[in-house]
Amino acid sequence: MPLVLDLLQTIPTWHLVGLFSAGMIAFIISTISGGGGAMLLIPVTSSMIGTAVAPPVINVATFMSNASRLYLFWHDIDWSLTKYYVPSAIVGACLAALVFSRLDAGWIQLLVGAFLVSTIFQYKFGKVSKTFDMPKVGFVPVGFFIAFMSTLVGGLGPILNPFYMNAGLEKENLIATKTANSFFVGIVQVVSYAFFGILTVKICVYGIVLGLGAVIGNVIGKHFLAGISISQFRIMLLILMVISGLIMIIRNINVLF
C-alpha cells in the first residue's frame, strides 16, 4: 500500500481525471452501440501514458468494465455460444501475451480497420440484419484470432459485431454475450500480463482508474440502451464500426510505407 500511495503522488492529477473521464465516456458509447469502448480508448490512453503501456492498461480497465456489465446484463447472455468462443480465445490470449513485446501489431490494426469500414456496405447501410450465416462452431476460430489480436493491440471489440449479428444476436443479447466472452478471456489476459512481467504497479493503477470510469459508463449506458429500437441499435453499431475502422487505418497507415 505505501508503494501505491508513493506512486500516486508521482502521477499527474490530470492523468487520473483524464483516464477516469475517458473510461466513462467511452463505455457509455460502447454500451449503447454494442462495443468498441477499448478501441475508442486506444488513441486517448496512448497519448496520455504512452503507446507501449496502453494495451495492458486498457485490458485491465476492460476487465473491470466487463465484470460490471456481466452483472447488468446477466439474464441476456447466450451461454450456448460462449462455450464455443471462450476455450479457443483463452489459448489465443495466452499466446499473444507471450509475444506481446516482440511483435509490431500495426499491420493487424490496418487490416482490421479496412474490414470494419467495409461493414457499412456489407449491411447495406443498416438495411439488412445478416450478411452470412454464422454457425456457433464458427466462434472457435474467431475466438482464437480475436483474443490473440486484442491482447496485442489493446482492443478490437467492434470486429466481433458482424459475427454476433450474423449469429442472430441483437441489442441486449449481443452486448451480454459479447461481455461474457470478453470477461473470461480478460481473466487470462490480465493473468498472462502478470505472469510475463508486463503488469507493473503503475499499469494496475492506470487500469483501475480507467476501469472505474468504465463501470460508471456501463450503468449510464444501459439506461440509454433501453430506449433504443433494434433498427437504431444496428445503425449505431455500423457507425461505430466504420469510425473505429477509420481511426485504425489513419493511425497505422505508415506501415504501408
MIVO-371392 format. One record per residue (C-alpha): residue in one letter; x, y, z. Coordinates in steps of 0.001 Angstrom, whole numbers, plus 500000, padded with zeros to 6 digits. Layout:
aa; east; north; up
a; X; Y; Z;
...
REM end
This chain:
aa; east; north; up
m; 500000; 500000; 500000;
p; 502782; 502560; 500792;
l; 504225; 501798; 497337;
v; 500884; 502594; 495693;
l; 500478; 505829; 497676;
d; 504001; 506934; 496737;
l; 503273; 506128; 493107;
l; 500013; 508122; 493118;
q; 501957; 511190; 494254;
t; 504156; 510956; 491140;
i; 501234; 510663; 488690;
p; 499834; 513998; 487442;
t; 496270; 514558; 488677;
w; 495114; 515378; 485152;
h; 496210; 511869; 484079;
l; 493919; 510264; 486653;
v; 490990; 512595; 485946;
g; 491515; 512246; 482207;
l; 491623; 508448; 482322;
f; 488518; 508239; 484527;
s; 486576; 510614; 482264;
a; 487737; 508859; 479096;
g; 486712; 505486; 480513;
m; 483249; 506746; 481453;
i; 482544; 508415; 478083;
a; 483955; 505547; 476016;
f; 481867; 502918; 477802;
i; 478654; 504943; 477682;
i; 479122; 504917; 473898;
s; 480206; 501273; 473987;
t; 477098; 500115; 475875;
i; 474729; 501997; 473576;
s; 476379; 500939; 470330;
g; 477457; 497374; 471037;
g; 481109; 497639; 471976;
g; 484223; 499467; 470928;
g; 484981; 501065; 474289;
a; 488515; 499715; 474324;
m; 489016; 500762; 470704;
l; 487933; 504327; 471467;
l; 490365; 504434; 474387;
i; 493451; 503455; 472368;
p; 494301; 506946; 470973;
v; 493364; 508770; 474219;
t; 495243; 506396; 476509;
s; 498260; 506210; 474209;
s; 498583; 509998; 474108;
m; 498371; 510275; 477913;
i; 500544; 507419; 479163;
g; 502371; 506128; 476074;
t; 501674; 503627; 473312;
a; 503817; 500881; 474847;
v; 501746; 500500; 478045;
a; 498322; 501345; 476599;
p; 497267; 497742; 475695;
p; 497672; 496223; 479199;
v; 496142; 499323; 480839;
i; 493122; 499151; 478530;
n; 492709; 495407; 479076;
v; 492771; 495834; 482876;
a; 490091; 498538; 482571;
t; 488055; 496451; 480138;
f; 488160; 493510; 482539;
m; 486682; 495699; 485286;
s; 484088; 497046; 482864;
n; 483091; 493554; 481756;
a; 482629; 492425; 485362;
s; 480096; 495196; 485963;
r; 478408; 494721; 482585;
l; 478166; 490984; 483219;
y; 476110; 491764; 486313;
l; 473939; 494295; 484476;
f; 473133; 492014; 481511;
w; 473363; 488561; 483127;
h; 469899; 487372; 482037;
d; 470520; 488216; 478360;
i; 473619; 486025; 477842;
d; 473544; 483276; 475189;
w; 475644; 480690; 477037;
s; 475369; 478174; 474180;
l; 477580; 480474; 472101;
t; 480007; 481220; 474920;
k; 481058; 477573; 475238;
y; 482395; 477694; 471669;
y; 484120; 481071; 471912;
v; 485882; 481056; 475275;
p; 488202; 477976; 475202;
s; 489950; 478874; 471939;
a; 490006; 482567; 472871;
i; 491866; 481721; 476076;
v; 494546; 479940; 474052;
g; 494842; 482953; 471746;
a; 495172; 485384; 474660;
c; 497931; 483328; 476303;
l; 499908; 483050; 473068;
a; 499606; 486796; 472386;
a; 500811; 487717; 475878;
l; 503888; 485573; 475242;
v; 504828; 487524; 472097;
f; 503440; 490906; 473262;
s; 506766; 492723; 473414;
r; 508197; 491113; 470264;
l; 505626; 491932; 467599;
d; 504674; 495142; 465823;
a; 500888; 494927; 465630;
g; 500370; 497951; 463349;
w; 499590; 495805; 460335;
i; 496906; 493957; 462327;
q; 495089; 497191; 463115;
l; 495321; 498305; 459487;
l; 493683; 495107; 458196;
v; 491030; 495141; 460908;
g; 490313; 498792; 460141;
a; 489699; 498016; 456467;
f; 487331; 495186; 457422;
l; 485349; 497404; 459794;
v; 484924; 500165; 457213;
s; 483595; 497593; 454740;
t; 480756; 496575; 457080;
i; 478685; 499633; 456154;
f; 478495; 498233; 452613;
q; 478077; 494616; 453713;
y; 474971; 495528; 455708;
k; 473694; 497927; 453030;
f; 473796; 500891; 455394;
g; 471747; 499062; 458043;
k; 469006; 497799; 455737;
v; 469846; 494119; 456285;
s; 470361; 492322; 459599;
k; 472609; 489487; 458357;
t; 475159; 489118; 455564;
f; 476027; 485434; 456081;
d; 475001; 482556; 458314;
m; 477306; 482309; 461323;
p; 477224; 478839; 462941;
k; 478086; 478708; 466628;
v; 481017; 476386; 465970;
g; 482487; 479175; 463850;
f; 483215; 481068; 467067;
v; 486012; 478579; 467840;
p; 488478; 480037; 465260;
v; 487016; 483544; 465644;
g; 487602; 483427; 469406;
f; 491249; 482429; 468969;
f; 492159; 485120; 466441;
i; 490251; 487983; 468050;
a; 491612; 487243; 471542;
f; 495126; 486957; 470112;
m; 494912; 490296; 468305;
s; 493116; 492207; 471076;
t; 495747; 491129; 473622;
l; 498405; 492618; 471346;
v; 496773; 495935; 470445;
g; 494520; 496620; 473452;
g; 491029; 496330; 471982;
l; 489298; 495076; 468840;
g; 485741; 494816; 470119;
p; 483907; 496108; 467009;
i; 485366; 493406; 464764;
l; 483277; 490820; 466618;
n; 479987; 492608; 465999;
p; 479379; 491278; 462458;
f; 479861; 487705; 463695;
y; 477412; 488183; 466565;
m; 474922; 489921; 464284;
n; 475121; 487092; 461752;
a; 474579; 484600; 464573;
g; 471225; 486300; 465157;
l; 472014; 488354; 468266;
e; 470590; 491860; 468713;
k; 470781; 494622; 471334;
e; 470924; 493260; 474906;
n; 471649; 489684; 473763;
l; 474593; 490833; 471663;
i; 476068; 493032; 474386;
a; 475516; 490431; 477117;
t; 477024; 487506; 475219;
k; 479942; 489560; 473971;
t; 480582; 490729; 477538;
a; 480540; 487198; 478963;
n; 483034; 486023; 476341;
s; 485300; 489019; 476907;
f; 485150; 488659; 480689;
f; 486511; 485099; 480742;
v; 489194; 485938; 478192;
g; 490023; 489067; 480210;
i; 490911; 486946; 483236;
v; 493510; 485134; 481155;
q; 494812; 488360; 479582;
v; 495410; 490007; 482956;
v; 496970; 486869; 484473;
s; 499172; 486442; 481382;
y; 500371; 490041; 481564;
a; 501289; 489465; 485215;
f; 502991; 486124; 484521;
f; 505187; 487571; 481777;
g; 506132; 490600; 483882;
i; 504163; 493170; 481878;
l; 501697; 494117; 484623;
t; 503517; 496649; 486826;
v; 502013; 498521; 489794;
k; 501781; 501704; 487705;
i; 499903; 499909; 484922;
c; 497492; 498481; 487515;
v; 496822; 501943; 488946;
y; 496172; 503398; 485495;
g; 493970; 500434; 484592;
i; 491905; 500643; 487788;
v; 491261; 504381; 487368;
l; 490273; 503858; 483735;
g; 488144; 500869; 484763;
l; 486240; 502775; 487445;
g; 485201; 505306; 484820;
a; 484147; 502440; 482545;
v; 481951; 500906; 485262;
i; 480083; 504190; 485690;
g; 479757; 504442; 481909;
n; 478158; 500990; 481738;
v; 475461; 501906; 484245;
i; 474616; 505134; 482418;
g; 474732; 503456; 479018;
k; 472308; 500689; 479994;
h; 469603; 503252; 480757;
f; 470017; 504808; 477309;
l; 470039; 501397; 475594;
a; 466575; 500509; 476883;
g; 465045; 503326; 474817;
i; 466699; 502384; 471515;
s; 464959; 500242; 468870;
i; 466675; 497274; 467188;
s; 466998; 499157; 463880;
q; 468506; 502188; 465630;
f; 470896; 499916; 467504;
r; 472000; 498274; 464242;
i; 472705; 501625; 462605;
m; 474664; 502844; 465630;
l; 476605; 499583; 465566;
l; 477580; 500166; 461938;
i; 478527; 503797; 462560;
l; 480770; 502759; 465445;
m; 482451; 500056; 463356;
v; 483168; 502450; 460490;
i; 484527; 505186; 462772;
s; 486678; 502656; 464639;
g; 487964; 501291; 461337;
l; 488889; 504736; 460022;
i; 490733; 505554; 463254;
m; 492733; 502333; 462993;
i; 493600; 502934; 459326;
i; 494703; 506537; 459907;
r; 496818; 505611; 462933;
n; 498573; 502732; 461161;
i; 498762; 503810; 457522;
n; 502514; 504280; 457954;
v; 503070; 500500; 457963;
l; 502496; 500578; 454198;
f; 505456; 502870; 453612;
REM end
